[in-house]
């Protein structure tokens, strides 16, 4: 994967999420839930591979 994605990806996702929350405030619940699930799984994957 290209290294520049890791530098641009998170700020771009944050910006798009912030705009979406301003437009649809109820979307906040889904964005937070998705964030917690994804980063929770990402945190567990290295432990299961060791």
N, C-alpha and C positions, 0 to 999 in steps of 0.2 A: 504494500500500500504506500502511496506517496506521502512523504513526510509533511508536505504543505497542508494536507487534509487535516492533520492533527492540530495544526496551528489555526486554521480557519474554521474547522468544523464546529467546535463547541460554542464560539461566539455567534456563529450564524444560527445554530439551533436555538440559542438563548434569545436572540433577536426575534426570530420567527415565532417562538413560543410566547414571548412578551406581547407581540402584536396580536397573536391569536387570543390571548387572554383579555386584551383590551376590547377586542371585537365581541368575543363570546366568553363572558366571565365564568360561566358554568364549566367551561373547558379546563379550568384550573385543576379541578379534581382529577381528571384523566391524565393531564400532563404530569402532575406530581406522582400519581400512582405508577405511570409508565416509567418515570425517572427512577423511582425507588426500586421497581422490579428489575429494570435493566442493570442498574449499578449494583444491586444486591446479587444478581446472578453473575455479573462480571467479577465481583469480589470473591465469589465461591468457586468459580471455575479453576483458578490456579491451585486452589487447595485440593481439588479432586484429581488434578492431573499429576500431582506430586506423589 
